[in-house]
Amino acid sequence: MSTRDDIEFSGVSKTINTRHLFQHLQLNLNPGECVVLSGDNGEGKTTLLRIMSGLLHPDDGRCQYNGTQHTWQRARSWLLKNVVYLHQAPYLFDASVEANITYGLRRHGMYRKAARAMATDALQRAGLAHLQQRSGKQLSGGERQRVALLRAWVLSPRLLLLDEPVASMDERARHTTLFLVRWLLQDGVSLVITAHEPRLFAPLADRHIRLQHGELNAAPPLTPVPSSYTEQMIPTPEGYHDGQRFQ
Amino acid sequence: MDHLQNAFVRALHLLFSGDRDLWTIVGISFSVSMRAIVIATPFAMVIAFLMAMTTFPGKRTLVMIIHTLQAFPAVVVGLTVYMVLSRQGPLGTWHLLFTETAMIIGQVILCMPLMISMSHATFAGADKRAWETARTLGANLVRATLTFFYEFRFALLAAFIAGFARIIAEVGSSVMVGGNIYNYTRNIPTAIALETSKGEFSQGVALGLILLLLAFGLNVFLHLMQREQTRPV
């Protein structure tokens, strides 16, 4: 297991159809840090996340991890193994929720039986055990988002990239989702969250940055949105303690 | 009318009496076409996948060519394979003409464009998040590709069945490169053509019924699989 140190992206540039989305971007992420990335439509937030996940090649860029700087070509396979990207509407495979959660575990070398046990445990602790045998295709938007977060969480990634994770969710679903996001932070996972409504993430955000005209700039600290749901109202998964990993 | 009725009755008799000649023809047909489709499927899927997921110069032209090749007449495929495999052809020394292997080569060439086109349409319209999700969860290229295939397996199954239907009933290529040799390369369509030319309709009708039953069976299978997809896991 690699140590949890900073991940730094530098000199990241991307041009799409002759349009320079951004040039020489730099972003440093500390372990367990939650960065909220805001910006207008079309500024390239999603493109930046897809580059950071290793799914999309930048025109230029470097990535530093484990204390060493790497070219993009070398960093890509590491990013694909250690960074998880969640689409705005997460994709669940045409299989049971349990199979969806074990998918990544199996790809990381875990045996089927152990992966199943871990998925069962995770679902119980997240209060989603009732979904275990349901088809991933038949869940509501909020349920999909939570299952996808759980699927990412069991992998214990170094960095999780969430693209508008609570878009078009009602307030209760939003709070339950934010609760799962907090679990990830407590495990030392670094988070980058894009949001049109960044204030929704005020309770979690360590930093707020804005992508505008191809540049990343520090943005003012976020002030929480008044909510009818307090954190105490969010169901606490049985048996879960801060920082505890599944055994 | 009696003529048709008699042919039909005799055909049923042939089918249910276990006529050896008839079932040998059926066996050759299925053996050749199954091998052809098994060889063609992975190539067709991978080519279609690469065409849908990558961009390269001349991609549109390639798509147009493959679409055009769907209309490639079986007899022209037969002619081409015949010329390649005949004694004067580049592969003449392989002595493959008038063998099942030659029929398989012809059938692979026949079904590939159709299978590539249908699979390409599936992949081009498929939700690419499936691929990206597999990759971001740690799947390597091969595993992510297999996951992607699995996610769209029912549409791909339709391409498989269409390809099989195209070759099991083709006569032009098989008769030219197989030679319609009794007990060796005579398959259902070439036997129907031969028996009809001899005025022996009963065996032709029996073999035609088998082809119809096959088409019906494949459709039922596809329908059942697609219904399975909509059921909760």
Interface residues (C-beta under 8 A of the other chain):
Chain A: R50 S53 G54 L55 L80 K81 V83 V84 Y85 H87 A89 P90 Y91 F93 D94 A95 S96 A99 Y103 G104 R107 H108 Q133 R134 S135 G136 Q138 R151 L155
Chain B: D127 R129 A130 E132 T133 A134 R135 T136 L137 G138 A139 N140 R143 T147 Y150 E151 Q229 P232 V233
